[in-house]
Amino acid sequence: AQSVTQPDIHITVSEGASLELRCNYSYGATPYLFWYVQSPGQGLQLLLKYFSGDTLVQGIKGFEAEFKRSQSSFNLRKPSVHWSDAAEYFCAVQRGGTASKLTFGTGTRLQVTL
Amino acid sequence: GAVVSQHPSRVICKSGTSVKIECRSLDFQATTMFWYRQFPKKSLMLMATSNEGSKATYEQGVEKDKFLINHASLTLSTLTVTSAHPEDSSFYICSATSQGTYEQYFGPGTRLTVT
């Protein structure tokens, strides 16, 4: 069965500082990987996704993520964090094939200090 | 494009009553819809997968008689929480995907409070 681990429950960074959120997955083959962001009381917004090809994926809001097969990781990065980035971030894995269910990590809450 | 709506956004009901939550794909045909439940400060747990015109497939531990899912059209799925109890209070989120695609599009969620 596929699983996702987000080791950091809560991260605090200063505005303007760089950010890296960790995500490790467990799956027998190369999965489809996603990062979502959720503001309090809201649904999920897709930041970026990886299916195949270039292992460095660019997303919205200046986020990027790098797929590293050898480390089973898909870490999310942003060079300069803005106060509006404060939210909950979820990494998710989906096995190949359309209409397959997503398995989510436990989430990382990002706090941004001014 | 790919907008999913949910109605209501918030609902409060009394213990023992039933409540229906709607999930609609506004600009695409959703062949498959997923229902998730999210407890406070927790991740999303998949409850069930529904394909248009078929019975929903429930995840282990989810009571199908309590959480009734209907996906009667390509744009609408409903989740009915029957005989609701306070422990059913939660944030319910749906997502939808169209045939041949991998990405799920999420609704804004419904906050259910059972008193």
Interface residues (C-beta under 8 A of the other chain):
Chain A: Y32 Y36 G41 Q42 G43 L44 Q45 L46 K49 F51 F90 Q94 G97 T98 A99 S100 K101 L102 T103 F104 G105 T106 G107 R109
Chain B: V4 Q6 T31 T32 F34 K41 K42 S43 L44 L46 T49 N51 F91 I93 S95 T97 Q99 G100 T101 Y102 E103 Q104 F106 G107 P108 G109 R111
